[in-house]
Amino acid sequence: MTLTDILDRAKWTFVTRRVERARVARTDTDFAAARPGDLILAHVDRLGQHRRVQLPSGRPSLIHPGDAVVMACGARYAPDQFEGVAEIDPGGADLLAGGGCIGRMMARNSRIRPATRLMPAARLLDAAGRAVNLADFAIAPHRGEPQPPVIAVLGTSMNSGKTLATAQLVLGLRRAGFCVGAIKATGTGAFGDVNEYSDSGAHYVGDFTDAGMVTTYREPLHRIKSATRALIAEAGAQGCDIVVMEVADGLLQRETAAMIADPWFKALISGLVFACGDAVAAAGGVAMLTRHGLRPDALTGMVSCSPMASTEAGEATGLHVLTKADLADPAEATGFALRAGLGRKEAA
């Protein structure tokens, strides 16, 4: 069977969706040389936590022992699942994320199964013998063009409600007549968030994988900043009036903490929504943001599901707590747009 045949039969994962497959001409097994973003062909050895991978088409695919899968070498930081590093052991590797992140698991949440085990088969190379990397297919930066205002969505942790808040605010802004971009600045590549943004009517949707990274964990801050600028500029080039930007994980996660501590972040954003799980998290998170000169415009997230918790959070922080219905309301969304410097538009 030729290399082309093998790759045609393999399941290419979501993070490879921008890859020009014709670029792959050769392979090697120098896994010690693998770097974050390098494409790896592997076979499923033993099923664990992930029993599906996400395809570029936007659907999940069941995987079975023996299946060939194309992924990208990467790290992962997910307190609800795994922490892993971008290392490929020829004796066996781990499926760190269903979007297509392969590496070495270092720790896992005790409530989930061990990682699905993979047997690395090859590192994919181009005709010159260079590793094919996601960075080779990143969006081109736009320079010298005005960029749309950005509303950031931060949260206390995974599953605090950031993605839902982002999508609902996109929906509210669209209903208010704005052309909206939705981007995810940090995290691990997966189609769930991207699909939710699209379903809410975002005109442009992008994430860090479009900027050439399978994950932002352990990436240098300057690269994350450059990727974020490129995504915002791309949204502007696509005609977006405003961008809603989700930042993954919680305020204490390494890359998130570095971003909010950098004066660049405060200068970048024109609005801020903070998602949290309860009133104590709200109070602590707002205090931490305040130390960095950041003041949320509103609270949201899991705390908004409970009227009692919302009252506690509001009293502790002095901020309004918005439900998902509030964020999707065009009048409420227009308020965010006005604070970001945009004028009113007729509701769509």
Secondary structure, 3 states (H helix, E strand, C coil): CCHHHHHHHCEECHHHCCCCHHHCCEEECCHHHCCCCEEEEEEEEECCCCCEEECCCCCEEECCCCCEEEEEECCEECCCCEEEECCCCCCCEEEEECCCEEEEEEEECCCCCCCEEEEEEEEEECCCCCECEHHHHCCCCCCCCCCCCEEEEEECCCCCCHHHHHHHHHHHHHHCCCCEEEEECCCECCHHHHHHHHHCCCCEEEECCCCCCCECCCCCHHHHHHHHHHHHHHHHHCCCCEEEEECCCCCCCHHHHHHHHCHHHHHHCCEEEEECCCHHHHHHHHHHHHHCCCCCCEEECHHHHCHHHHHHHHHHHCCCECCHHHHHCHHHHHHHHHHCCCCCCCCC
